[in-house]
Amino acid sequence: MALAGAAVLGLLGVFAGPGSAQAAPPADTPAATSVGNVTGFEAAAGSVFTLHAGAAEARVRFVTADTFRIELAPDGKFTDPTGSDIVLPQGKPPAARWKDKGDRYELSTDRVTLRAFKSPLRFALYKADGTQLWTETKPLSWTKDTTTQTLSRGATEQFYGGGMQNGRGNTSHRDRTVQVGVDDNWNDGGHPNSVPFYLSTAGYGVFRNTYAPNTYVFGQPVTASAKEQRFDAYYFAGDAKQVIGDYTQLTGKPFLPPVYGLEPGDSDCYLHNANRGERHTLDALKVADAYKTNDMPNGWMLVNDGYGCGYENLAETAKGLQHDSMHMGLWTEDGLDKLADQVKAGQRVAKLDVAWVGDGYKHALDGCKAAYQGIEANSDARGFTWAPESWSGAQRCGVQWSGDQSGSWDYIRWQIPTYAGATLSGLAYTSGDIDGIFGGSPKTYTRDLQWKSFLPAVMTMDGWAAGDKQPYQYGEPYTSINRGYLKLKESLLPYMYSYAHEATKTGVGPVRPLALEYPDDPKAATDAAKYEFLSGEDFLVAPVYQDSTVRNGIYLPKGTWIDYWSGRTYQGPTTVDHYSAPLDTLPLFVKAGAAVPMWPGIRSYQDRTADSPLAWDIYPQGRSSFQLYEDDGVTRANRTGAFATQRTDVSAPQRGSGDVRVQVGAGKGEFTGKQTTRPYELTVHTGSAPVKVEVQGRQLARLGSKAAYDKAATGWFYDPSDRGGVVLVKTASLRTDKAFEVKLKDTSAVGGRTPGDRVALAAPAGQELGAGAPGKVAVDVTAGAKDATGVQVSVAAPAGWTVTPPAALDRVPAGTTRRVEVGVTPAKGTKPGEITLNLNSSSGQGSSQQRIAVSVMPAPPAADTWASDMVWLTSSNGYGPPERDRSNGESGAADGHTLTLAGKTYAKGIGAHADSDIEVYTGGRCTAFTADAGIDDEINGYGEVAFSVEADGKVLWTSPKVTGASATVPVNVPLGGARHVHLKITDTNGSKSGDHGDWAGAKFSCA
């Protein structure tokens, strides 16, 4: 887990060249006053320097050898509204020196020199070797309410920061304007949890020490303004990680959450909840029990999250949650006055909204501190808070949460860059509710949960949606998929917890944009990497943010990357298109060399015992290492040295054949509950069977099957059918204070003895099968670097399905593709929807795997049929569910009324609410669709929508604008043998008020 040391200076050619943005002030901008010539200079205390410029006064104070502060008081009177709120005591300042160079003063430490030009006063920063980091193109200036610094911009200079910038931040801000301040916009383009800090790839960062809103225009020149008539900024010199480290050294390192804080959380109101009927706080225990019954991890529950929601039986609730291995949290709607008693009753999580702890950033920051400290003052637990509007310094006391949003595909899209980008401002724990608190769907919930399982902190919020949003609520296949990802998150706790501890030392959070780890990659700063991120250094996550089973545009930087699910290797830099991503598959890649610690098979961290194994998931290539961090996970004893570390080193060939050595070092340190001995399990992705496996020079028994391996206490097994071939190893229980080595003799680096020789499997998108009907699935077989021989393709299908494999392919020439067809008959009772099939192949080059999605369709209509009587493949709706043979009604199912348009009633039809999309399968059997369209009379003349009919990706018909006062629109649309038909209702005026659209008498004419 070594930190990248390269300076972030090499993003050559990105956004460079003619046409760069110019920072032009608006026409109505008040005239600014600039600081004038230096009229006096004073040096004091060895690190503080004062420069007079008429009535104005500037002060430079060195904090460390590469951190300093510049203040400007236009009237000569220095003020500091933040006081001791944000900047922490920094200890003894460095020795600094000054020289009068005639036209300038030079203020220096061993690492940097700040030039203060005299006529007029203007600053420029240089490294000790003379490299310029920044220079003011004109002096500091001010109006009655704004102070601005103006800097030159380098030809390839990139900029990051500003805190949580929704929809952006993980790619460069160059040529963009970044606002820092509350704008009451928690959606795409908003900036909750802003931070007045930015960093530059020229080798510096800037923190404006203020509570005032900031505006950064990263044009040519760069202008950085704050809404106050004072200037106060700290500067840091170094590469990106060093700057983040120095900034968080100044304002506070990220806190270390309790381990349950890295488990999922659940939030709802349980006392007299109008959305759910009469309930009581103890009803939260039924939900906690349901998590346990459904074998799903959940670490904590907020039990009063809702306006006006109080609580009762607090201590009993906390005790009941603890029985289910969860901790109790509370929302601070009523402030923090009762916090001490609440914590003594069992509260361990505090969710803060700025409106309930006071207005403004100071109150928000004070609330974060008070809640954090209140938990610690009244228990032995660590403080743990969530907040949606915060400021610099909040990283030391809580999770920054992006606020109340509505679940959708677009919600997933813009959140991806948001959290990775926030890391670049020292925010180590940022998150958003799974699928929002409004809207959403089973698919968007599942897709959102997948990638958020690779964030450190995440929760689901239930009280505001039409129905509860726990991960088990949607039924199959969603429940099983959600369980799988939550348990994967749980098993990765030692990996994530180690990165969380690292953040307390470096300021760099676990979720990282590619530009941070690959600063010399010109694509890392661009949109090529916008919708992906790194979780730690080893996992590259590329979420699916569209209703699709294919993900395009996955950028893999330099190095070897392994598909987590199939074991297929990719050599970066490269862009992966047409990645097969069925609903259960998050595009996920692991960096070669990774050694990932895991806790296998647990639902809660509390499931761990003294005899539980530690597992290592290893992708051997060259030399690599990981340092595991452990403590008791709950108390603050770690702050006084009660923790342990254990380093694992892996040595392997860079490519191809050779030995693989895994050296697990002696654990260092002690804490209560530390395992003195434990067994180890290793999964080593070699792609080649070793000749033998040794532990401390003693040969382990080779087992003949996976079943035998699972039963054995020790031994090893090579599974060629698992992700391209893995070696599974179990050791006896070994002392944690002693080092040991596992040696795999005569195996290979990840990718096998002959890298690139395996076949790759793929399948055309959009394949459909009929329930109970014989069909075929097309599979493309592509040979690798050499001819593939004896290729046998098979399909692993659900129980009850019939599969007829094709004949083996004798030979597939290197680099070519052959298509085969596998006979597949779904079981008769298979419900319509997307099904994941696992493709497998065996050949002389080894095994290959691939997940693909096929759609199981209902039987197409054999005669004329009402649209409301058909199976709806999808049915999204703007408010509540769409209704069959009723109007839309309100938020509940079947709460509509008789369909009525212009006084005419209809027994059959669909009542919906914009925006609505209902998909049906006609299978090419239907010739026309007819209906009467309009806004239901129940709305009394309100609403404004448009209706449309789409088929197989084409728009066949669109209505004019329809209002509540419009005449009924007759619909008669030829379908021309279409297979899939979408009936859509779209809002046309942006209000979505009263948009109750009816497809009255909707019928398909079918053969």
Order of alpha helices (4+ residues) and beta strands (2+ residues): beta-beta-beta-beta-beta-beta-beta-beta-beta-beta-beta-beta-beta-beta-beta-beta-beta-beta-alpha-beta-alpha-beta-alpha-beta-alpha-beta-alpha-beta-beta-beta-alpha-beta-beta-alpha-beta-alpha-alpha-beta-alpha-beta-beta-beta-beta-beta-beta-beta-beta-beta-beta-beta-beta-beta-beta-beta-beta-alpha-beta-beta-beta-beta-beta-beta-beta-beta-beta-beta-beta-beta-beta-beta-beta-beta-beta-beta-beta-beta-beta-beta-beta-beta-beta-beta-beta
